[in-house]
Amino acid sequence: MRTERLELRPPVEADRARLVELWMDEDFMVFSEGVRNREDANERFDRMLMVADRFPFAKQPVFDLASGTLLGYSGIDTFDYDGRERLEYGYRLDVPARGRGLATEAARALLSLADSMVEELDPVWQREVHALIDPTNRPSQRVAEKCGFRFWRHDLVEGFHDDILRRPLGHAD
Ligand SMILES: CC(C)(COP(=O)(O)OP(=O)(O)OC[C@H]1O[C@@H](n2cnc3c(N)ncnc32)[C@H](O)[C@@H]1OP(=O)(O)O)[C@@H](O)C(=O)NCCC(=O)NCCS
């Protein structure tokens, strides 16, 4: 998929080295559970491949259209909360790529794809996607708001005190 400035596509094995490097980078991993060691980062990439088999709008690498540089990732994964598995939208860009509206551009494109496929989605997902965001992470809150997410509640999710935002799928704001 292409946007004005980006290319997004499902992950392939050739993306592993760059993403593993990013997941081991402190600046890239700000507002997260922290940097991964090499083994964990590789496991994370394995999961990315697995989730990408389930959803075309799963977390996937984001490339600068002009240079082909891998800038980070954007897309959907799943998480467990309040007794059921739910969809979660997440994004992370390399430091030089931040502050230019690219995270919003990527997320809008993949969320539109998810909206367009809502009829094919298993009803278990209840036509909604969540975002889990540190309450002090204003840039991320803004990206989510601009993509149609709204505050739902604050709670402990997988060991972190996060704001949980929600966005309906199929009929965005
Ligand atoms: C969060 C992140 C993906 C945003 O990427 P980005 O491409 O810079 O985001 P955008 O440029 O699309 O939008 C950022 C918005 O936050 C705003 N913003 C940036 N810094 C801000 C600050 N300190 N306070 C308030 N708003 C801020 C920007 O002004 C912009 O909003 P606007 O368009 O209304 O002006 C990027 O900063 C990142 O990778 N951060 C580290 C990882 C991370 O936090 N991921 C999310 C985990 S939940």
The ligand as a Gaussian input file, in Angstrom:
#p B3LYP/6-31G(d) Opt

LIG

0 1
 C        4.320000       8.583000      18.585000
 C        4.983000       8.697000      17.224000
 C        4.736000       7.405000      16.428000
 C        4.373000       9.888000      16.503000
 O        4.941000       9.934000      15.207000
 P        4.920000      11.270000      14.323000
 O        5.079000      10.886000      12.891000
 O        5.864000      12.222000      14.913000
 O        3.414000      11.741000      14.594000
 P        2.622000      12.832000      13.763000
 O        3.621000      13.836000      13.253000
 O        1.734000      12.118000      12.800000
 O        1.700000      13.498000      14.879000
 C        2.244000      13.878000      16.133000
 C        1.281000      14.843000      16.795000
 O        1.706000      15.021000      18.148000
 C        1.932000      16.401000      18.370000
 N        2.999000      16.521000      19.340000
 C        4.295000      16.221000      19.162000
 N        4.976000      16.476000      20.301000
 C        4.066000      16.931000      21.203000
 C        4.134000      17.331000      22.559000
 N        5.279000      17.319000      23.223000
 N        2.989000      17.726000      23.163000
 C        1.826000      17.737000      22.507000
 N        1.694000      17.350000      21.206000
 C        2.799000      16.952000      20.581000
 C        2.285000      16.965000      17.028000
 O        2.111000      18.357000      17.005000
 C        1.288000      16.207000      16.159000
 O       -0.021000      16.697000      16.289000
 P       -0.644000      17.823000      15.282000
 O       -0.630000      17.213000      13.912000
 O       -2.001000      18.035000      15.817000
 O        0.252000      19.010000      15.361000
 C        6.515000       8.924000      17.331000
 O        6.737000      10.069000      18.086000
 C        7.222000       7.744000      17.990000
 O        7.597000       6.787000      17.316000
 N        7.401000       7.842000      19.319000
 C        8.070000       6.818000      20.081000
 C        7.271000       5.536000      20.121000
 C        5.890000       5.722000      20.666000
 O        5.670000       6.499000      21.584000
 N        4.951000       4.967000      20.085000
 C        3.593000       4.970000      20.551000
 C        3.451000       4.098000      21.727000
 S        1.762000       4.124000      22.318000

